[in-house]
Amino acid sequence: MTSNFSARITISAGKKNDAIFKSIDVDNRFYDENPTRTSISLGRDILISVEAEEISHLRANLNSTLRLIQASNDSIESLEI
């Protein structure tokens, strides 16, 4: 696959990194029809790399991933006392 478009995003959520990573990584692994090549890794931060042949696919993937991250973060914060 020759990619015409790519994006890299770094997420730093402190203590929430592990939980957020697990929630988005599961979604990525079980989406076989994904028209993008998406890599998600966890080190000190969460690194998301997306490559696509069409910019609309790149945009859609980024929007979905960022919404999942926001939902994960919001869920974790709602549980903190």
C-alpha positions in Angstrom: 0.0 0.0 0.0 1.5 3.3 -1.0 0.3 6.0 1.3 -0.4 9.4 0.1 -1.4 10.8 3.5 -0.2 10.2 7.0 -0.6 11.6 10.5 1.1 11.0 13.9 -0.6 11.9 17.2 1.0 11.7 20.6 -1.4 11.5 23.6 -0.1 12.2 27.1 -2.8 11.5 29.7 -0.5 10.6 32.7 -1.9 7.8 34.9 -4.7 7.3 32.4 -2.4 6.4 29.5 -2.7 2.6 30.0 -6.5 2.5 30.3 -7.0 4.8 27.3 -4.5 2.8 25.2 -6.2 -0.5 26.0 -9.6 0.9 25.0 -8.5 2.2 21.6 -6.1 -0.6 20.8 -8.9 -3.2 21.1 -11.0 -1.3 18.7 -8.2 -1.0 16.2 -7.2 -4.7 16.3 -10.8 -5.9 15.5 -11.5 -3.5 12.6 -10.4 -5.7 9.7 -12.2 -3.5 7.1 -10.2 -0.5 8.1 -9.1 1.3 4.8 -6.2 2.9 6.7 -3.1 1.5 8.2 -3.2 2.4 11.8 -0.5 1.7 14.4 -1.1 2.4 18.1 1.7 2.0 20.7 2.2 2.7 24.3 5.5 3.9 25.8 5.7 6.9 28.0 2.9 8.4 25.9 0.4 6.9 23.4 1.6 7.2 19.8 -0.9 6.8 17.0 0.2 6.6 13.4 -2.3 6.6 10.5 -1.6 6.1 6.8 -4.2 6.2 4.1 -4.4 6.5 0.3 -7.4 8.9 0.6 -7.5 11.9 2.8 -11.2 11.2 3.6 -10.2 7.8 5.1 -7.4 9.5 7.1 -9.8 12.1 8.5 -12.5 9.6 9.3 -10.0 7.4 11.2 -8.6 10.3 13.1 -12.0 11.6 14.1 -13.1 8.1 15.3 -9.9 7.5 17.2 -9.9 11.0 18.9 -13.6 10.5 19.9 -12.7 7.1 21.4 -9.9 8.7 23.4 -12.2 11.5 24.6 -14.9 9.0 25.6 -12.3 6.9 27.4 -10.9 9.9 29.2 -14.3 11.1 30.2 -15.3 7.7 31.5 -12.2 7.4 33.7 -12.7 10.9 35.1 -16.3 10.2 35.9 -15.2 7.3 38.1 -12.5 9.2 40.0 -13.6 10.4 43.4 
